[in-house]
Amino acid sequence: MITRRFGRTEIAMPVLSCGGMRYMYKWQDVEEKEIPRENQRNLEATIRRALELGIRHIETARGYGTSERQLGRLMPRLKRDEFILQTKVTPKKDVSEFVAEFHDSLKRLRVDFVDLFALHGLNNEELIGWALKPNGCLAAARKLQSEGRARHIGFSTHAPLDLILEVIKHERDGGFDYVNLHWYFIFQRNLPAIEEAARRDMGVFIISPSDKGGKLYDPGDEMRRLCAPLDPIVFNDLFCLRNPNVHTISIGAARPGDFDLHLEAVRLLDQAEELVPPIVERLEGRWRERLGEEFGRRWEEGLPNWKDTPGEVNIPVIVWLRNLARAYDLVGYGKLRYNLLGDGGHWFPGQKITAASSEELRAACARSPFPEEIVSALMEAHQLFHEEKK
């Protein structure tokens, strides 16, 4: 497996990491006795397959339902130097609660320390404030590091770019050693954050490129055609990894066979500069063709933040999802994300268009160069994506 230096941590990080969200039993935290044996066997087979392939970085979180508990049943049977273990805990207003959750994570994982410990979900001003304040959660994490419980301290984020940059540039308590963030072909806005992290010699871990990057394990015929001769997953992996400032990407494997396409990307990595640009050109051409040259380039201009919109409707995200559906037929992905609005909390904020009247939406779009097209796109998105709550 190809490795890259994970910034100032000096870890030789495999370019593929084994993310811990899709192989677990369920999002609700349940006792071990409730976890089906077949699910546990599948999880263990997935981890062992990852290690056989040299995918030594195993990543999970305190908030990933049963993931830590299930990994903890396997960890004592592995040699501790065989794997790089990362877990994550969300900051708390009460720092002692944050520290207690970290210790509970170690107990669940049945390890004495983790190689990488991330403050999970620095997504808004409140959580960032709890993390970065004097004697806050970052300071507590550094104390855990000094005690040998966590070797390197980072953060994960779904925040807007300006907030991500604020956290990357933070220096008190040693700042952060690495960052977990979103960046892939359909979402390139965070590139300045990757560049700033590189200037500060931070490790860069890309979150969920196959799932949040377009549900690429089920991409549809149009994406397959546009990405040919590569599978969409292989293209997206190469798109990310051809950036030398990206050190590893998360593979959210649900079963042992889920690594296979990603291994193809690793095999082709030295050909990325030859393979990726023609596909990017084709995808960008399709975007212009389906959306129009000017609208495709300027559609975000003048759109309000969800916090400043009646009903907190997340207009930019909804129009983006509609654009992806129109250009690349990513309707399944649009449904997955659109129907999370209203239930996504600070991870995926804002509401669907039903939270505001058509008059309010029209007024909110008045500063756009394309007010009528934006309102039409919002209506089209709801018609394409809306499903009754499950």
C-alpha positions as CSV (number, residue, x, y, z in Angstrom):
1,M,0.0,0.0,0.0
2,I,1.3,3.5,-0.9
3,T,1.8,5.7,2.1
4,R,2.2,9.4,2.6
5,R,3.7,11.4,5.5
6,F,0.7,12.6,7.5
7,G,2.0,16.1,8.1
8,R,3.8,16.8,11.3
9,T,2.5,13.6,13.0
10,E,5.2,11.9,10.9
11,I,2.9,8.8,10.6
12,A,3.4,6.9,7.3
13,M,-0.3,7.0,6.4
14,P,-1.8,4.6,3.8
15,V,-3.5,6.6,1.1
16,L,-6.7,4.5,1.8
17,S,-8.2,4.5,5.3
18,C,-10.8,2.2,6.8
19,G,-13.7,4.4,7.9
20,G,-16.0,3.0,10.6
21,M,-19.5,4.1,9.7
22,R,-20.9,1.5,7.3
23,Y,-19.8,-1.8,8.7
24,M,-21.3,-1.3,12.2
25,Y,-24.6,-2.8,13.3
26,K,-26.6,0.4,13.8
27,W,-26.4,4.1,14.6
28,Q,-28.1,3.6,18.0
29,D,-25.7,2.6,20.7
30,V,-26.8,-0.8,22.1
31,E,-25.2,-3.3,24.4
32,E,-22.8,-5.9,22.9
33,K,-25.3,-8.8,23.5
34,E,-27.7,-7.1,21.1
35,I,-25.2,-7.1,18.2
36,P,-25.9,-10.0,15.8
37,R,-23.1,-12.5,15.4
38,E,-23.2,-12.2,11.6
39,N,-22.7,-8.5,11.7
40,Q,-19.8,-8.8,14.1
41,R,-18.2,-11.5,11.9
42,N,-18.6,-9.2,8.9
43,L,-17.0,-6.3,10.7
44,E,-14.1,-8.3,11.8
45,A,-13.6,-9.8,8.3
46,T,-13.6,-6.3,6.9
47,I,-11.0,-5.0,9.3
48,R,-8.8,-8.1,8.7
49,R,-9.1,-7.6,5.0
50,A,-8.1,-4.0,5.3
51,L,-5.0,-4.9,7.3
52,E,-4.0,-7.6,4.8
53,L,-4.1,-4.9,2.1
54,G,-1.9,-2.5,4.1
55,I,-4.9,-0.3,5.0
56,R,-3.7,0.1,8.6
57,H,-5.6,3.3,9.5
58,I,-8.8,2.3,11.3
59,E,-11.1,5.3,11.9
60,T,-14.2,5.5,14.1
61,A,-15.9,7.9,16.5
62,R,-17.7,8.0,19.9
63,G,-20.9,9.0,18.0
64,Y,-20.8,6.1,15.5
65,G,-23.4,4.0,17.2
66,T,-22.0,0.5,17.9
67,S,-18.8,1.0,15.9
68,E,-16.4,1.5,18.9
69,R,-17.9,-1.4,20.9
70,Q,-17.7,-3.7,17.9
71,L,-14.1,-2.8,17.1
72,G,-13.2,-3.3,20.8
73,R,-14.1,-6.9,20.5
74,L,-11.4,-7.3,17.8
75,M,-8.7,-5.0,19.0
76,P,-7.2,-7.2,21.8
77,R,-6.6,-10.0,19.1
78,L,-4.5,-7.7,17.0
79,K,-0.9,-6.5,17.5
80,R,-1.1,-2.9,18.6
81,D,1.6,-1.9,16.2
82,E,-0.3,-3.4,13.3
83,F,-2.8,-0.6,13.1
84,I,-3.2,3.2,13.3
85,L,-6.3,3.9,15.4
86,Q,-8.4,7.1,15.3
87,T,-11.4,8.0,17.3
88,K,-13.3,11.2,17.7
89,V,-15.3,12.9,20.4
90,T,-17.6,15.9,20.0
91,P,-16.6,19.0,22.2
92,K,-18.8,19.7,25.2
93,K,-19.5,22.9,27.1
94,D,-18.5,21.0,30.2
95,V,-14.9,19.9,29.5
96,S,-15.0,17.1,32.1
97,E,-17.9,15.5,30.1
98,F,-15.7,15.6,27.0
99,V,-12.8,13.9,28.8
100,A,-15.1,11.3,30.3
101,E,-16.4,10.4,26.9
102,F,-12.9,10.0,25.6
103,H,-12.0,7.6,28.4
104,D,-15.3,5.7,27.7
105,S,-14.1,5.4,24.1
106,L,-10.8,3.9,25.2
107,K,-12.8,1.4,27.3
108,R,-15.1,0.5,24.5
109,L,-12.2,0.1,22.1
110,R,-10.2,-1.9,24.7
111,V,-7.0,0.0,24.1
112,D,-4.7,2.1,26.3
113,F,-4.3,4.9,23.7
114,V,-5.3,6.0,20.3
115,D,-2.8,7.2,17.7
116,L,-5.1,9.9,16.4
117,F,-7.7,11.7,18.5
118,A,-10.0,14.2,16.8
119,L,-12.4,16.8,18.2
120,H,-15.4,15.7,16.2
121,G,-17.7,18.0,14.3
122,L,-16.3,21.5,14.7
123,N,-19.2,22.6,12.5
124,N,-20.4,25.9,14.0
125,E,-19.3,28.8,16.2
126,E,-20.6,27.2,19.5
127,L,-18.7,24.0,19.1
128,I,-15.6,25.8,17.9
129,G,-15.8,28.0,20.9
130,W,-16.0,25.1,23.3
131,A,-13.0,23.5,21.6
132,L,-10.7,26.5,21.3
133,K,-11.5,28.6,24.5
134,P,-8.8,28.8,27.2
135,N,-8.9,25.5,29.1
136,G,-11.4,24.2,26.6
137,C,-11.6,20.8,24.9
138,L,-8.5,21.3,22.8
139,A,-6.5,22.0,26.0
140,A,-8.0,18.9,27.6
141,A,-7.0,16.8,24.5
142,R,-3.4,18.1,24.8
143,K,-3.4,17.0,28.4
144,L,-4.6,13.5,27.4
145,Q,-1.7,13.6,24.9
146,S,0.8,14.4,27.6
147,E,-0.6,11.4,29.6
148,G,0.1,9.1,26.7
149,R,-3.6,8.5,25.9
150,A,-3.6,10.2,22.5
151,R,-0.5,10.6,20.3
152,H,-1.7,13.3,17.9
153,I,-4.7,15.8,18.1
154,G,-6.8,16.8,15.1
155,F,-10.3,17.9,14.3
156,S,-13.1,16.8,11.9
157,T,-15.5,19.3,10.3
158,H,-18.5,19.9,8.1
159,A,-18.3,23.6,8.7
160,P,-18.3,26.4,6.1
161,L,-14.9,27.2,4.7
162,D,-14.4,30.4,6.7
163,L,-14.8,28.5,10.0
164,I,-12.6,25.7,8.9
165,L,-9.8,28.2,8.1
166,E,-10.3,29.8,11.5
167,V,-9.7,26.4,13.3
168,I,-6.7,25.5,11.1
169,K,-5.1,28.8,11.9
170,H,-5.7,28.5,15.6
171,E,-2.4,28.3,17.5
172,R,-3.1,28.3,21.3
173,D,-2.6,24.9,23.0
174,G,-0.5,23.8,20.0
175,G,-3.3,24.1,17.5
176,F,-4.1,20.9,15.6
177,D,-1.9,18.3,14.0
178,Y,-4.4,17.2,11.3
179,V,-7.8,17.8,9.9
180,N,-10.6,15.6,8.6
181,L,-12.7,17.4,6.0
182,H,-14.8,17.1,2.8
183,W,-13.3,17.6,-0.6
184,Y,-13.9,15.7,-3.8
185,F,-15.0,16.3,-7.4
186,I,-18.6,17.4,-6.8
187,F,-17.5,19.5,-3.7
188,Q,-14.3,21.5,-4.2
189,R,-15.0,24.5,-2.0
190,N,-12.6,23.4,0.7
191,L,-9.4,23.5,-1.4
192,P,-8.1,26.7,0.4
193,A,-8.4,24.8,3.7
194,I,-6.3,21.9,2.3
195,E,-3.7,24.5,1.1
196,E,-3.7,26.2,4.5
197,A,-3.3,22.9,6.3
198,A,-0.3,22.1,4.0
199,R,1.3,25.4,4.9
200,R,1.1,24.5,8.6
201,D,2.3,20.9,7.9
202,M,-1.0,19.3,9.0
203,G,-2.2,15.9,8.0
204,V,-5.2,15.9,5.7
205,F,-7.8,13.2,5.7
206,I,-10.7,13.3,3.2
207,I,-14.0,12.3,4.7
208,S,-16.5,10.0,2.8
209,P,-15.5,10.7,-0.8
210,S,-17.6,7.8,-2.1
211,D,-20.8,8.4,-0.1
212,K,-20.9,12.2,0.4
213,G,-19.0,12.5,-2.9
214,G,-22.1,11.4,-4.8
215,K,-23.2,8.0,-3.5
216,L,-20.7,6.7,-6.0
217,Y,-21.2,3.0,-5.0
218,D,-24.6,3.4,-6.8
219,P,-23.9,6.2,-9.2
220,G,-26.3,5.6,-12.1
221,D,-25.6,5.2,-15.8
222,E,-24.9,8.9,-16.6
223,M,-22.0,9.1,-14.1
224,R,-20.7,5.8,-15.3
225,R,-20.7,7.1,-18.9
226,L,-19.1,10.4,-18.0
227,C,-16.3,8.8,-15.9
228,A,-15.5,6.0,-18.4
229,P,-13.1,4.2,-18.8
230,L,-12.9,4.5,-15.0
231,D,-15.5,3.6,-12.5
232,P,-16.8,6.7,-10.8
233,I,-15.3,5.6,-7.5
234,V,-11.9,5.1,-9.1
235,F,-12.1,8.5,-10.8
236,N,-13.0,10.3,-7.6
237,D,-10.3,8.6,-5.6
238,L,-7.7,9.6,-8.2
239,F,-9.1,13.2,-8.3
240,C,-8.5,13.4,-4.5
241,L,-5.2,11.6,-4.3
242,R,-3.5,13.4,-7.2
243,N,-3.4,16.4,-4.9
244,P,-0.1,15.8,-2.9
245,N,-1.5,17.7,0.1
246,V,-4.2,15.0,0.5
247,H,-2.6,12.2,2.5
248,T,-5.5,9.7,2.9
249,I,-9.1,9.2,1.9
250,S,-11.8,7.4,3.9
251,I,-13.1,4.1,2.5
252,G,-16.4,3.5,4.3
253,A,-16.4,-0.2,3.7
254,A,-19.5,-2.2,4.6
255,R,-18.0,-5.6,3.7
256,P,-14.6,-7.0,2.8
257,G,-15.1,-6.7,-1.0
258,D,-15.7,-2.9,-0.8
259,F,-12.0,-2.2,-1.0
260,D,-11.6,-3.6,-4.5
261,L,-12.4,-0.6,-6.6
262,H,-10.3,1.6,-4.3
263,L,-7.3,-0.7,-4.8
264,E,-7.7,-0.1,-8.6
265,A,-7.3,3.6,-7.9
266,V,-4.1,3.0,-6.0
267,R,-2.8,0.8,-8.8
268,L,-3.5,3.7,-11.3
269,L,-2.3,6.5,-9.0
270,D,0.9,7.1,-11.0
271,Q,-1.2,7.6,-14.1
272,A,-3.6,10.1,-12.4
273,E,-2.4,13.1,-14.4
274,E,-3.1,11.3,-17.6
275,L,-6.4,9.7,-16.6
276,V,-8.2,12.4,-14.5
277,P,-8.1,15.6,-16.7
278,P,-10.1,14.3,-19.7
279,I,-12.8,13.0,-17.3
280,V,-12.9,16.4,-15.5
281,E,-13.2,18.2,-18.8
282,R,-16.1,15.9,-19.8
283,L,-17.9,16.4,-16.5
284,E,-17.4,20.2,-16.6
285,G,-18.6,20.2,-20.1
286,R,-21.8,18.3,-19.2
287,W,-22.3,20.8,-16.3
288,R,-22.2,23.8,-18.7
289,E,-24.4,21.9,-21.3
290,R,-27.1,21.0,-18.9
291,L,-27.1,24.2,-16.7
292,G,-26.0,26.9,-19.2
293,E,-22.7,28.6,-19.3
294,E,-23.5,31.6,-17.1
295,F,-25.9,30.0,-14.7
296,G,-23.5,27.0,-14.2
297,R,-20.7,29.4,-13.3
298,R,-22.6,32.0,-11.2
299,W,-25.6,30.3,-9.7
300,E,-24.4,30.7,-6.1
301,E,-24.1,34.5,-6.4
302,G,-26.4,36.5,-4.1
303,L,-27.9,33.4,-2.4
304,P,-28.5,33.9,1.4
305,N,-27.0,31.8,4.1
306,W,-29.6,29.3,5.5
307,K,-29.5,31.2,8.9
308,D,-30.6,34.4,7.1
309,T,-33.5,32.8,5.1
310,P,-37.1,32.6,6.2
311,G,-37.7,29.1,7.7
312,E,-33.9,28.5,7.6
313,V,-34.3,27.0,4.1
314,N,-30.9,26.0,2.9
315,I,-31.2,27.5,-0.6
316,P,-27.6,27.0,-1.8
317,V,-27.5,23.3,-0.9
318,I,-30.9,22.6,-2.4
319,V,-30.0,24.3,-5.7
320,W,-26.6,22.5,-5.7
321,L,-28.3,19.1,-5.3
322,R,-30.7,20.0,-8.1
323,N,-27.8,21.0,-10.3
324,L,-26.0,17.7,-9.7
325,A,-29.2,15.8,-10.6
326,R,-29.7,17.8,-13.8
327,A,-26.0,17.6,-14.9
328,Y,-25.1,14.1,-13.7
329,D,-28.4,12.4,-12.9
330,L,-27.4,12.1,-9.2
331,V,-31.0,11.8,-8.1
332,G,-30.4,9.1,-5.5
333,Y,-27.7,11.3,-3.9
334,G,-30.1,14.3,-4.0
335,K,-32.8,12.3,-2.2
336,L,-30.3,11.1,0.4
337,R,-29.2,14.6,1.2
338,Y,-32.4,16.6,0.7
339,N,-34.4,14.5,3.0
340,L,-31.7,14.9,5.7
341,L,-32.5,18.6,5.8
342,G,-34.4,19.4,9.0
343,D,-32.9,16.4,10.8
344,G,-29.2,16.9,10.1
345,G,-28.5,19.3,13.0
346,H,-25.2,21.1,12.8
347,W,-23.8,18.3,10.5
348,F,-26.2,19.2,7.7
349,P,-28.1,22.4,8.7
350,G,-31.1,24.1,7.3
351,Q,-34.6,23.1,6.2
352,K,-36.4,22.0,3.0
353,I,-38.3,24.5,0.9
354,T,-41.6,23.6,2.7
355,A,-40.4,25.6,5.7
356,A,-41.1,28.9,3.9
357,S,-43.8,30.2,1.6
358,S,-43.2,30.7,-2.1
359,E,-43.3,34.4,-1.6
360,E,-40.7,34.3,1.1
361,L,-38.4,32.1,-1.1
362,R,-38.9,34.5,-4.0
363,A,-37.9,37.5,-1.8
364,A,-34.9,35.6,-0.4
365,C,-33.6,35.0,-3.9
366,A,-34.0,38.6,-5.0
367,R,-30.3,39.4,-5.0
368,S,-29.4,36.5,-7.3
369,P,-28.6,37.3,-10.9
370,F,-31.1,34.5,-11.7
371,P,-34.0,34.9,-9.3
372,E,-36.6,33.1,-11.4
373,E,-34.3,30.3,-12.3
374,I,-33.3,29.8,-8.6
375,V,-36.9,29.6,-7.5
376,S,-37.7,27.2,-10.3
377,A,-34.7,25.1,-9.3
378,L,-35.9,25.0,-5.7
379,M,-39.3,23.7,-6.8
380,E,-37.8,21.2,-9.1
381,A,-35.5,19.9,-6.3
382,H,-38.5,19.3,-4.0
383,Q,-40.4,17.5,-6.8
384,L,-37.3,15.3,-7.6
385,F,-36.2,14.5,-4.1
386,H,-38.9,14.8,-1.5
387,E,-39.9,11.6,0.3
388,E,-42.1,11.1,3.3
389,K,-40.2,10.9,6.5
390,K,-39.2,7.3,7.4
